[in-house]
Amino acid sequence: MYAVNNPTKSLTPRHAGSGSNPHANVVKLVVSDCFVPRNDKVFKFIPISFVTFADKSNINMSLAQELKTRSGNKCELCTSENNLSVYEVPPTSNANSDNSILVCKTCLDQIEKTEQLDASHWRILTETMWSEFAPVQVVAWRMLSRLRHEGWAADGLDILYLDDDTLEWAKKTGDHEADGTVEFHQDSNGTRLYEGDTVVLVKTLDVKGSTLSAKLGTVVKNIRLVHDNTEQIEGKVEGQTIVILTKYLRKG
């Protein structure tokens, strides 16, 4: 309990782990007087309400440094020392060292399914899965599950022990039930498509419910990928947004 004589005074105590940065994790104490009668005497209580505020960038920097120290400045999954960043292990709403890990870009792209799985890259999981830290265990289990068609990955899953809470966390994304392959938007030639690409129609298309006809050779700029259907993109033709099947276009 803080002893506060001035009811308008605010206190900003430094918390452990905040280091020399006074803005790393600041808690402002807002106080006000409250008088309560008891046994013919009046006691003065000062309730304290906590309002937490912080600079998110400073918190992220502090977390990144904490994870770098924990991991020896290496990816906690593959031990790479290049292009490291903080990965918040889902589901999570408040990133901290108990639900985040340090990963390289190669691992991150494959974890987030923006690149196809490279089984050979993940063989080191048979070593790193023994980490003492739960978020590392969770991601290792998920990646082994996605690679379970590989004999070494299936063997790793068989011997990797997770306590009940950690296993429940690991299963929340459904990686143990899904196929490990990742589907991407591709044009008629098999070239991968990305948000914002320019494409060219390889067939004249009549737009349903409209008199518009998108002619062969029409250039469509700044496309948008339909995220729940890898066979469709959206783009504007003559000022009208239409859905186009990827088999009827090529990358410009």
Helices and strands as residue ranges (DSSP letters): E 26-31, E 34-38, E 41-45, E 48-53, H 56-71, E 84-88, E 100-104, H 105-111, G 119-122, H 125-128, H 134-146, H 151-159, H 164-171, E 199-201, E 205-206, E 213-214, E 219-220, E 224-225, E 232-237, E 240-245, G 246-248, E 249-251
